[in-house]
């Protein structure tokens, strides 16, 4: 089994981390000394790969809400407002669970104190 795992996982890592669509650097640095990746590309092993899911110098900025893909050029289809209530619902449910837990602890402490006073 260990041999199988050691053979499968490195292969999977190589496949998943292999950069695709790399091009030679085309833009010049500030001093025009050497070529570098242009804006909306990231440097990978001395070559350039177009930003996917991000944009800017070295792909440092995430796509704005509602956009995805290469240089954030694709617009999401569907109504994003339908999904905006889910975080609020999660927060409210968490808050209710916390209040319920607190109420349970207070009630148990109250019952314990009552039993202690009844035995006196």
Helices and strands as residue ranges (DSSP letters): H 2-17, E 27-28, E 35-36, E 41-44, E 47-50, E 54-55, G 57-59, E 61-62, E 67-68, E 74-75, G 80-82, H 85-118
